[in-house]
Amino acid sequence: MQIQVNFANIPASDALDDHVRDRVTHDLKKFGERLTRVEAHLHDENEKKHGPADKRCTLEARPRGLDPIAVEDRSDDFFKAVTGAARKLEHALESRFGKLEHT
């Protein structure tokens, strides 16, 4: 699975990039070869101003042979938003693959 990290309107950060890759790899490892790519989009809603839940992480997974699936999480901290989005994506993929196995 390829992981692509996009920093929309924030400076790139090695620590944040590593966190995205670690969380996605850890939370989605059970899907193995069923995923071709996961894209992470990190965006600060208020840019230079600080506000509640103004950090957004959107994760888009591309399952092999299926339509992409995207989730989003917001927090006051990018690391928390990434962790929340990775968990949401894990649950969404479990649901998608579970439905396919039962049809």
CORSULGI-V801557 format. One record per residue. PSI is psi as a letter, one per 20 degrees, with the letter a starting at -180 (NA if undefined). OMEGA is omega in radians with two decimals (999 if undefined). Layout:
psi=PSI omega=OMEGA
psi=PSI omega=OMEGA
This chain:
psi=p omega=3.10
psi=p omega=3.11
psi=p omega=-3.14
psi=p omega=-3.13
psi=p omega=-3.14
psi=p omega=3.08
psi=o omega=-3.01
psi=f omega=-3.07
psi=k omega=3.12
psi=q omega=3.10
psi=q omega=3.09
psi=q omega=-3.12
psi=p omega=3.10
psi=g omega=-3.13
psi=g omega=3.14
psi=h omega=3.07
psi=g omega=3.11
psi=g omega=3.13
psi=g omega=3.11
psi=g omega=-3.11
psi=g omega=3.12
psi=g omega=-3.11
psi=g omega=-3.11
psi=g omega=3.13
psi=g omega=-3.11
psi=g omega=-3.04
psi=h omega=-3.06
psi=j omega=-3.07
psi=h omega=-3.12
psi=i omega=3.13
psi=i omega=3.02
psi=c omega=-3.06
psi=i omega=3.13
psi=i omega=3.12
psi=p omega=3.08
psi=h omega=-3.08
psi=q omega=2.98
psi=p omega=3.10
psi=p omega=3.07
psi=p omega=3.10
psi=o omega=-3.13
psi=p omega=-3.02
psi=p omega=3.05
psi=o omega=-3.07
psi=h omega=-3.06
psi=j omega=-3.10
psi=d omega=-3.00
psi=i omega=3.10
psi=q omega=3.11
psi=p omega=3.12
psi=r omega=3.14
psi=p omega=3.08
psi=l omega=-3.12
psi=i omega=3.09
psi=p omega=-3.05
psi=p omega=3.01
psi=p omega=3.03
psi=p omega=3.08
psi=p omega=3.10
psi=o omega=3.12
psi=q omega=3.10
psi=n omega=3.09
psi=q omega=-3.14
psi=p omega=3.07
psi=j omega=-3.12
psi=r omega=3.07
psi=q omega=3.09
psi=q omega=3.08
psi=p omega=-3.08
psi=q omega=3.07
psi=r omega=-3.12
psi=q omega=3.02
psi=q omega=3.14
psi=q omega=3.12
psi=r omega=3.05
psi=i omega=-3.08
psi=p omega=-3.12
psi=h omega=-3.11
psi=g omega=3.09
psi=g omega=3.13
psi=h omega=3.10
psi=g omega=3.14
psi=g omega=3.13
psi=g omega=-3.14
psi=h omega=3.13
psi=g omega=3.10
psi=g omega=3.11
psi=g omega=-3.14
psi=h omega=3.08
psi=g omega=-3.13
psi=g omega=3.14
psi=g omega=3.13
psi=h omega=3.06
psi=g omega=3.12
psi=g omega=-3.12
psi=g omega=-3.10
psi=h omega=3.11
psi=g omega=3.13
psi=h omega=3.14
psi=h omega=-3.12
psi=h omega=-3.11
psi=j omega=3.12
psi=NA omega=999
